[in-house]
Amino acid sequence: MHLFEFHDLPNVPATIRLTLLDILAFCNGPVRDYYGDLCRTIVHEAETRGLRTVVELGAGTAPLTMHLAALPAARGLRLVACDLYPDIEHYRELTKRHPDQVQGIVEPVDFTLRHDWGPGVLLVLNATFHHIPPELRRQTLAALTQSSDRVLIFEPIQNNLVSMLLALTSFFPAIASPLWLTRPGILRRVLWCWLVPIAPLMFVWDALVSCLRQWSGERWQTELATIVSPDRKPQIATTIHSAVVRW
Ligand SMILES: C[S@@+](CC[C@H](N)C(=O)[O-])C[C@H]1O[C@@H](n2cnc3c(N)ncnc32)[C@H](O)[C@@H]1O
C-alpha cells in the first residue's frame, strides 16, 4: 500500500511545502550532522571515480548542494540542484552566490525520466527515492542508471519500529524549527508551526509514511540485480535508521 504524503500532493501550497522542507533540513542539519556525513561520502565517491559533476535530484531546498559548495574538499566539483517542484528563488540565489560552481535548475526536473547531464556525472538523491510510487520504481532505477556514471541514494529512515519511533520524535524539532534564526522563512515557520500548527503534524505523518515506503536491503539487491550491469557493482548498506545505496 502506497499511502499519501502531504509533500507529494500537488495542491499543497508552496508556503507549507517549503515549511516541511525547512523542518527536514532542521532535523538533518543542526539537530544531527547528517548532511555533513553525506557530503563526505559524496566527495569520496566522486574523487575515487574521477567524476566532476554532482547532480542533486529531488533536491528540495538543495541542502547537499549548499553543504558541498561550502566544503573546501568539494571545490573542484560542478554542482547541479533540481527538483520536480524547484525552489526557484533559492536556486537562483544559490547560483548567484556560487556562479562558478553551482547551477540551480529552475524548470521542473522529473528524475523518473532519463536526462543527459553530460560526462562524469554522479547523481545523488536524499530522502527522495521513496516518493516514487511502486509502479514507477523500476523505470526510475533504469532512468537513473542510463543518466549517470554513478548513483548514490540516501534514505534517512527505514521500515522498522525503531525508525518509526524516531520519526515520531521529529514532532519536537518541527515545533522548534522557527527558532532556527539563520535560516530564511522564520515568519512562514512561525505561522505553520506555532500560530496554525499543522506543519509539525503533517511532517510526522509524512515521516511515518516514508518509513513504510522504504525498501529493505534485500529488496534493493533484487531490484538492482535486474537492472544494473555487474560492472556498476551495486552496494547496499543499511542501518536500523538509514540506507545508502550506490551503483
Ligand atoms: C522529502 S523531500 C527531500 C528534499 C531534499 N532531498 C532534502 O534532503 O531535503 C523529497 C523531494 O523529492 C521531490 N520529488 C518527488 N518526486 C520527484 C520526481 N519524480 N522528480 C523530481 N523530484 C521529485 C519533491 O519535490 C521533494 O522536494
The ligand as a Gaussian input file, in Angstrom:
#p B3LYP/6-31G(d) Opt

LIG

0 1
 C       11.348000      14.781000       1.368000
 S       11.857000      15.877000       0.101000
 C       13.623000      15.763000       0.221000
 C       14.284000      17.014000      -0.264000
 C       15.817000      17.017000      -0.187000
 N       16.370000      15.935000      -0.962000
 C       16.315000      17.006000       1.239000
 O       17.104000      16.130000       1.581000
 O       15.945000      17.919000       1.999000
 C       11.526000      14.951000      -1.372000
 C       11.727000      15.768000      -2.630000
 O       11.600000      14.926000      -3.783000
 C       10.970000      15.679000      -4.795000
 N       10.412000      14.748000      -5.788000
 C        9.432000      13.833000      -5.605000
 N        9.204000      13.166000      -6.757000
 C       10.077000      13.665000      -7.681000
 C       10.332000      13.379000      -9.055000
 N        9.641000      12.440000      -9.719000
 N       11.292000      14.089000      -9.705000
 C       11.978000      15.044000      -9.022000
 N       11.791000      15.351000      -7.727000
 C       10.846000      14.677000      -7.065000
 C        9.940000      16.505000      -4.051000
 O        9.509000      17.612000      -4.792000
 C       10.712000      16.894000      -2.789000
 O       11.371000      18.109000      -2.921000

